[in-house]
Amino acid sequence: MTHFIFSGHDTVDLAKKYGTPLYVFSEDLFMDRVNSLKDAFEKTGADYEINYAASHL
């Protein structure tokens, strides 16, 4: 069986450990996007706050 590796983690192993459905995020990609947002707001001089929320269904 072929396993998909995501951000250095075997997704089959993750599913066995945490169950399914399983939603995974890349911390590196997430933080790159957050930092891009921060840079954009800081260039405008705007007062800002970045918040993130998630939930499962």
C-alpha angles and dihedrals in degrees: 000000000000116000124207114227115210120186089340095310128111105237093209090056090048091051091049091050099042104020130232145325088045126178116199131186131199107237090203094054092041093052092045089057093045090050091049089054091048091050092050093050093044091053089058094047089233122155104242146164124198117214131178131196134174137174138181124239 
